[in-house]
């Protein structure tokens, strides 16, 4: 599987809300991520900065599945007020970071 990462931000004052929402993530959102081909997904936090890491075999198919998902649209709308999200207009997906180094 290929590795991908993104960086987003929590809006100031919403740190606890962000954590709670992910502690209570909707089961249907987890199902949507899995059905889209995402595996080994983790989100780390440093201050207000979030670093997301995930793996998928087919990034284009994953993005297309998430963009077509009503559940993902609802999740995104619910998170938008508490996050600063920069989306790549070409993919309608957060900007992905270029891999700099990897060790197996």
C-alpha positions in Angstrom: 0.0 0.0 0.0 1.1 3.5 -0.7 1.4 6.1 2.1 -0.2 9.5 2.2 -0.3 12.4 4.6 -2.0 15.7 5.1 -1.8 18.7 7.5 -4.9 20.6 8.7 -5.7 22.8 11.6 -8.2 23.0 14.5 -9.7 26.4 15.0 -8.6 27.9 18.4 -10.8 26.9 21.2 -12.1 23.7 19.5 -9.4 21.3 20.6 -11.6 19.3 23.0 -14.5 19.3 20.6 -12.3 17.9 17.8 -11.0 15.1 20.1 -14.5 14.2 21.3 -15.9 14.0 17.8 -13.1 11.6 16.8 -13.5 9.6 20.0 -17.2 9.2 19.1 -16.7 9.0 15.3 -19.8 7.8 13.5 -19.7 4.0 12.7 -20.9 4.9 9.2 -17.9 7.2 8.7 -15.5 4.4 9.6 -17.4 2.1 7.2 -17.1 4.8 4.5 -13.3 5.2 5.0 -12.8 1.4 4.9 -15.0 1.0 1.8 -13.0 3.8 0.1 -9.8 1.7 0.6 -8.3 3.6 3.4 -6.2 1.5 5.9 -3.8 2.3 8.8 -5.3 5.8 9.2 -4.0 7.9 12.1 -4.2 11.6 13.0 -1.6 13.2 15.3 -1.9 16.6 16.9 0.7 19.3 17.8 -0.8 22.4 19.2 -3.6 23.2 16.7 -1.9 21.4 13.8 -3.2 18.0 12.8 -1.1 15.5 10.8 -3.0 12.7 9.1 -1.5 9.6 7.8 -3.2 6.8 5.8 -2.5 4.1 3.3 -4.5 3.1 0.2 -3.7 1.1 -2.9 -5.5 3.4 -5.3 -5.5 7.1 -4.3 -7.7 8.2 -7.2 -10.4 5.6 -6.4 -10.2 6.5 -2.7 -10.7 10.2 -3.4 -13.5 9.5 -5.9 -15.3 7.2 -3.4 -15.1 9.8 -0.6 -16.2 12.7 -2.9 -19.2 10.6 -3.9 -20.1 9.7 -0.3 -23.1 11.4 1.4 -21.7 10.3 4.8 -18.4 11.9 4.1 -20.1 15.1 3.0 -22.1 15.2 6.2 -18.9 14.5 8.3 -17.1 17.3 6.4 -19.9 19.7 7.0 -20.0 18.9 10.7 -16.3 19.4 11.1 -15.9 22.6 8.9 -16.9 25.0 11.7 -14.1 23.7 14.0 -11.3 23.2 11.5 -9.3 25.1 8.9 -9.3 22.9 5.9 -7.3 23.7 2.7 -8.6 21.6 -0.2 -6.9 21.0 -3.5 -9.5 22.3 -6.1 -8.2 19.7 -8.6 -9.2 16.7 -6.4 -11.7 18.2 -3.8 -9.4 16.6 -1.2 -7.0 18.0 1.3 -3.6 18.8 -0.1 -1.3 15.8 0.3 2.3 16.1 1.5 5.1 14.9 -0.7 7.0 12.0 0.9 10.5 13.0 1.8 11.9 9.8 3.2 10.8 6.3 4.1 12.3 3.3 5.9 10.8 -0.2 5.9 
